[in-house]
């Protein structure tokens, strides 16, 4: 029986979802609450056939989980399951090659049917989806800079700034010089196509890269 893993930092909600999916005869073998735990488990020899993955998670956002798995374990199918329906967030996940996207306003039995479709080799996008089939295929060929190239340290810096720390405080927390944090911010501006720190924070919060 094909194996399904759930990865979402909302612990109680995800546990209930796992229980509901099992009642729908979905073989949920593992439930994890962080991207790092998800990758560690898979690397230690427990790969699922399908991963149900949230976008916005602390420590490691869903983008970085999907990016790593699609390069390292390409046979694992990924269904993004999120409250985020932002245009850029959805486009970013499609560009990474995920196999489907569903929003968290559906019932477990509907999610179970979507999981079965993806396990059978199909893709799934909501009926009200913002992109046509042709647009989806085009997006799959794109490289989006903030998705592909934002580093772990850059995401960390942006998160600390979002927590109301000054650049000087961020530099101290990260153990780097003030000039280094300024250079890091310039790279973040370029990758996100933003011109101010506030713009970067708002954009990365909107797409679920930081919280």
C-alpha positions as CSV (number, residue, x, y, z in Angstrom):
1,X,0.0,0.0,0.0
2,X,1.4,3.4,-1.0
3,X,2.7,5.5,1.9
4,X,1.8,9.1,2.7
5,X,3.6,11.5,5.0
6,X,2.2,14.7,6.4
7,X,4.5,17.7,7.1
8,X,2.9,20.7,8.9
9,X,3.9,22.6,12.0
10,X,0.2,22.8,13.3
11,X,0.6,19.7,15.6
12,X,-3.0,19.1,16.8
13,X,-4.6,19.9,13.5
14,X,-2.2,17.7,11.6
15,X,-2.7,14.8,14.0
16,X,-6.5,15.1,13.5
17,X,-6.0,15.2,9.7
18,X,-3.9,12.1,9.9
19,X,-6.6,10.3,11.8
20,X,-9.3,11.4,9.4
21,X,-7.2,10.4,6.3
22,X,-6.7,6.9,7.8
23,X,-10.4,6.6,8.2
24,X,-10.6,7.3,4.5
25,X,-8.2,4.4,3.9
26,X,-5.2,6.6,3.2
27,X,-2.0,4.9,4.5
28,X,-0.6,7.8,6.5
29,X,2.6,6.3,7.8
30,X,4.4,9.3,9.3
31,X,3.4,12.8,10.6
32,X,6.1,15.3,11.1
33,X,6.0,18.9,12.3
34,X,9.0,20.6,10.6
35,X,10.8,20.6,7.3
36,X,14.0,19.5,8.8
37,X,12.4,16.5,10.5
38,X,10.8,15.6,7.3
39,X,14.1,15.6,5.3
40,X,15.9,13.7,8.1
41,X,13.3,11.0,8.2
42,X,13.4,10.5,4.5
43,X,17.2,10.5,4.3
44,X,17.2,7.8,7.1
45,X,15.4,5.4,4.8
46,X,11.7,6.2,5.3
47,X,10.6,7.8,2.0
48,X,6.9,8.1,1.4
49,X,5.3,7.8,-2.0
50,X,3.6,11.1,-1.4
51,X,4.3,14.0,0.9
52,X,1.4,16.4,2.0
53,X,3.4,19.6,2.6
54,X,2.5,22.9,4.2
55,X,4.2,26.1,2.9
56,X,4.6,28.3,6.0
57,X,6.7,26.6,8.7
58,X,9.3,27.9,11.0
59,X,13.0,26.8,10.6
60,X,12.5,25.5,7.1
61,X,9.6,26.7,4.8
62,X,7.9,24.3,2.5
63,X,9.6,25.7,-0.5
64,X,13.0,24.5,0.7
65,X,11.6,21.1,1.6
66,X,10.1,20.7,-1.9
67,X,13.2,22.1,-3.6
68,X,15.5,19.6,-1.8
69,X,13.2,16.6,-2.3
70,X,12.6,17.2,-6.0
71,X,16.3,17.3,-6.6
72,X,17.3,14.5,-4.2
73,X,14.3,12.2,-4.1
74,X,12.4,13.0,-7.4
75,X,10.2,9.9,-7.1
76,X,8.4,11.3,-4.1
77,X,5.2,13.1,-5.2
78,X,4.4,16.3,-3.4
79,X,1.0,17.8,-2.7
80,X,1.1,21.3,-1.3
81,X,-1.7,21.7,1.3
82,X,-1.9,25.2,2.7
83,X,-4.1,28.1,3.8
84,X,-2.0,30.3,1.5
85,X,-3.6,31.0,-1.9
86,X,-1.3,34.0,-2.8
87,X,-0.5,34.2,-6.5
88,X,3.3,34.3,-5.9
89,X,3.2,31.5,-3.4
90,X,1.3,29.2,-5.7
91,X,3.5,30.1,-8.7
92,X,6.6,29.5,-6.6
93,X,5.6,26.0,-5.6
94,X,4.6,25.1,-9.2
95,X,8.0,26.2,-10.4
96,X,9.6,23.6,-8.0
97,X,7.7,20.8,-9.8
98,X,5.2,19.8,-7.1
99,X,2.5,17.4,-8.2
100,X,-0.5,19.3,-6.9
101,X,-1.9,22.1,-4.8
102,X,-4.9,22.1,-2.5
103,X,-6.1,24.7,-0.1
104,X,-7.1,23.9,3.5
105,X,-10.8,24.8,3.1
106,X,-11.6,21.2,1.9
107,X,-12.8,18.2,3.9
108,X,-10.6,15.2,4.6
109,X,-12.6,13.0,2.2
110,X,-11.9,15.5,-0.6
111,X,-8.2,15.6,0.3
112,X,-8.2,11.8,0.3
113,X,-9.5,11.7,-3.2
114,X,-6.9,14.3,-4.3
115,X,-4.2,12.1,-2.7
116,X,-5.4,9.1,-4.7
117,X,-5.4,11.1,-7.9
118,X,-1.8,12.1,-7.4
119,X,-0.7,8.7,-6.4
120,X,-2.2,7.4,-9.6
121,X,0.0,9.7,-11.6
122,X,-2.3,12.6,-12.1
123,X,-1.8,16.2,-11.0
124,X,-4.4,18.2,-9.1
125,X,-5.2,21.9,-8.9
126,X,-8.4,23.4,-7.4
127,X,-11.3,24.0,-9.9
128,X,-11.1,27.8,-9.2
129,X,-7.4,27.8,-9.9
130,X,-5.7,31.0,-11.0
131,X,-3.6,29.4,-13.7
132,X,-4.6,27.7,-16.9
133,X,-3.1,24.3,-17.9
134,X,-0.8,26.1,-20.4
135,X,0.3,28.6,-17.8
136,X,1.1,25.8,-15.4
137,X,3.4,24.1,-17.9
138,X,5.1,27.4,-18.6
139,X,5.7,28.1,-14.9
140,X,7.3,24.7,-14.5
141,X,10.0,25.7,-16.8
142,X,10.7,29.0,-14.9
143,X,13.4,29.7,-12.3
144,X,12.1,32.1,-9.7
145,X,14.9,33.8,-7.9
146,X,13.4,34.1,-4.4
147,X,12.3,30.4,-4.5
148,X,15.5,29.0,-6.0
149,X,18.3,31.2,-4.6
150,X,17.3,32.6,-1.1
151,X,19.8,30.9,1.3
152,X,19.1,29.6,4.7
153,X,21.1,32.5,6.2
154,X,19.2,35.1,4.1
155,X,15.9,33.7,5.3
156,X,17.1,33.7,8.9
157,X,18.1,37.4,8.5
158,X,14.8,38.3,7.1
159,X,13.0,36.5,9.9
160,X,15.0,38.3,12.5
161,X,14.2,41.6,10.9
162,X,10.5,40.6,10.9
163,X,10.8,40.0,14.6
164,X,11.6,43.8,15.0
165,X,15.4,43.5,15.4
166,X,17.6,46.2,13.9
167,X,20.2,45.3,11.4
168,X,22.9,45.7,14.1
169,X,21.0,43.3,16.3
170,X,20.5,40.8,13.5
171,X,24.3,40.9,12.7
172,X,25.0,40.3,16.4
173,X,22.6,37.4,16.6
174,X,24.0,35.8,13.4
175,X,27.6,36.4,14.5
176,X,28.5,38.5,11.4
177,X,29.6,42.1,10.9
178,X,27.3,45.0,10.2
179,X,28.8,45.3,6.7
180,X,28.0,41.6,6.0
181,X,24.4,42.0,7.0
182,X,24.1,45.0,4.7
183,X,25.5,43.0,1.8
184,X,23.2,40.1,2.6
185,X,20.2,42.5,2.5
186,X,21.3,43.8,-0.9
187,X,21.2,40.3,-2.2
188,X,17.8,39.7,-0.7
189,X,16.5,42.9,-2.3
190,X,17.7,41.7,-5.7
191,X,16.3,38.2,-5.3
192,X,12.9,39.3,-4.1
193,X,12.7,42.4,-6.4
194,X,12.1,44.6,-3.4
195,X,13.7,48.0,-2.6
196,X,13.2,48.3,1.2
197,X,13.5,46.1,4.3
198,X,9.7,46.6,4.9
199,X,9.0,45.5,1.3
200,X,11.1,42.3,1.8
201,X,9.4,41.4,5.1
202,X,5.9,42.0,3.7
203,X,6.6,40.0,0.6
204,X,8.3,37.0,2.3
205,X,5.4,36.9,4.9
206,X,2.9,37.0,2.1
207,X,4.3,34.0,0.4
208,X,5.0,32.1,3.6
209,X,8.8,32.1,3.4
210,X,8.9,33.7,6.9
211,X,6.4,34.1,9.7
